[in-house]
């Protein structure tokens, strides 16, 4: 029975993503974002539960990627599609470019499943973090409609995030195997900084959180590869 628990949590991730897509197609992007957050919670705990119960399996790994493709691949593409539909220089066909996020998310997930370098950390931006960033845009648009309503900015965002998904930038994982400060210092620093920013700026903090995540990852892994660090 216990071997089915992680997969059930993964299916909850998938179910939440499906509901989020319905709201996104209706134009209710903020409600869609809340379902993304719920999917992210399920995505965090399915792997943790699998490790705790020692029931990791190939089927579970494939199911996780399939669920992520919906919640963190298709859903952010729909959100970008909807944002481009109401942007300042929109046309009949231009919004479909938002689905490049979906395409590159699929490439990123396929790469992750077959890349032996990504057993502990990521090569390229992970799809949940990218989706969280995309989902913050409708909230930011409430206070800054002219910025988020810019077609050029949205297309640039689509291009940059698509590149980051399949890039060779090494990104640290936020999943904990233990709570040791020494072994997880970079994760704790990131979470503390993120919590402060979100408390102050709310959803407007997410772009800054993404930048900090990438910057800390670059600094962290550059330090690891520096032989002088051990002296």
N, C-alpha and C positions, 0 to 999 in steps of 0.2 A: 504493500500500500504506500509506503513512504517514498518509493521511487517515483510515484506519480505527482507528489506534492510540488516539486520545482516546475514540472511541466504545466501544472494547473496555474501556477503563478505566471508563467510565461504566456499562457492563454489569456489570462486576465490583462496582461500588457497588450496583447493583440486586440482583445475586445474593446479596451479603452481607446485604442488607436482608431478602430472602426467608428466608434461613436464620435470621436473628434473629427474625423473626415466628414461625417454627415453635417456637423455644425459648420465646418469650414466651407463646404459647398453652399450652405445656406447664407454665408457671409458673416456668421457669428464667430469671428476669429478669436475673440477673447475666451469664449467658452471652449473652443477647440484647444486653446493653449492650456487650459486647466486639465483637459483630458490628456494632453501630452505630459504634463507633470505627473499625473496619476500613472501613466504608462512608464514613466521614468522610475517611479517608486517600485513598481512591480519588476522592472528590468534590473534594478539594483539588487532586489532581494531574491530573485530566482537563482542566480548563481551562488549567492551566499548560502541559501538553504541547501542547494545541491552539494556544496562543499561540506557543510555541517553534517548532513545526513550520509555523506560519502556515496552519492548515487549519480554522479556525473556520467553522462552517456553521449554517444554520437548523435542520437535522435534529439536529445535535449539541446545540443549545440546547434543543430540544423533548425529546430523549432524556434530557438531564440533569434536566429538570424532572420527567419521568415517573419516573425512578429515584429522585429525591429524594422524590417523593410516597409511594413505598413505604418507603424507608429512614428518612425524616425526617418522614413524615406519618402513614402507617398504623401503623408500628411503635411510635412513642411513644403513639399512641392505645391500642394493645393493652396496653402496659405500664401506662398509667393505669387501663384497664379492670380489669386483674388486681389492681392495688393497691386499687382501690375494692371489689373482691369480698371482700377480707379485712380491710377497714377496720372500725372499731368500730360504725358505725351502718349497715352495708350492708343492702341489700334486693335483691330479685330483679331490679329494673329500674334501680336507681341506678347501677350500674357502667357502663351504656351511655353515661352522660354523659361518660365519659372520651374518647369518640370525637369530642367537640367539638374536641379538639386536632387530630384528623385533618381535620375539616371546615375549620377555620380555617387549617390548613397548606395545604390545597388553594386556599383563597382567596388566601393569601399568595403562593403560587407562580404563580397566574394573574395576580395583580397585578404581580409581578416581571417576568413575560414581556412585559407590555404597558405598563409604566411607564417612559418614557424618562428619568426622573430617576435611575434605578437602574443606570446604565451602569458606574459606578465604586464607589459605595457603596450602602447599603440604605436603604429607607424601611420601617421596621418591623423587628422582630427576625427574623433569618434562621432558617430551619428547622433547619439542623444544630446551631446553638448551643442552640436551644430543646430539641431532642431530647437533646443531651448533658446538659442540666439534668434533664430528665425521667428519663433513664437513671441519674442519680446517686442517685435516691430509694431504689431497692431496696438499694443499698450503705449508705446512711445509716441505713436501717431496721434494719440488723443491730445497730447500737449505740444507736439511738434509736427503738425500735419503737413507743412510745406516741405520738411526734410524727408519724412518717410514717404510722402507722396511724389517724390522725385523719381521719374522713370530711370534716369541715369544712375542714381544711387542704388535703386533696386536691382538693376541689371549688373552693376558693379558688385553688389553684394552676392548675387547669384554666381557670378564668375569666380569671385575670391573664395567663397565657401566651397564651391565645387572643386576648385584646385586644392584647397586644404584637406578635403576628404581623401584625396588620393595622393597627397604629397608624401615625401619621405621624411617629414619632420617627426621626430620621436616625441610622443606625448605620454606623460605618466598616467596610469590608471588610477581611478578614485576608489577602487575596491580594496578593502583592507583584509589582510590575512591575520593580522593581530593589531593591537592598539599601542604598540611600542612607539614612543616619540622618536627615538633614534632611527628606526627603520621607516617611519612614515612622516618625517619632519616636513618634507615638501608638500605633502597632502594636507597636513594640519595647517600649515601656513596659508595655503591656498583657500582652505575652507574658512579660516578665520577672516581673511581679507574679503572673501566673497560675502560672508555673513554681514560684515560691517557695511559693505557697499549696498547690499540689498536692503538692509535696515534703513539706510539713509535715502537711497534713490529708488527703491522698489524695482519694478521691471526695467526702468531706465539703466539700472546697473549692469544688466546682462551683457551688453557689448563690452563694457570694461572688464567684466569677469572673464569673458572669452579671451581678450587681449592678455590679461594677467596669466591665464591658464597656459597659453602658448608661450609667453615670455618666460615663465617659471620653468616650463618643460625644457626650453632651449638652454637656459642657464643650468638647470639640474643635470642634464645629460652631457652638456659640455664639461661641467665640473667632474662628472664621473669618468670621462675619457682623458682627463688631465692627469698625467702621472705625478705632477708636483703636489696634487691633493693628498696623496698618501704619505708625503714627507712631513 
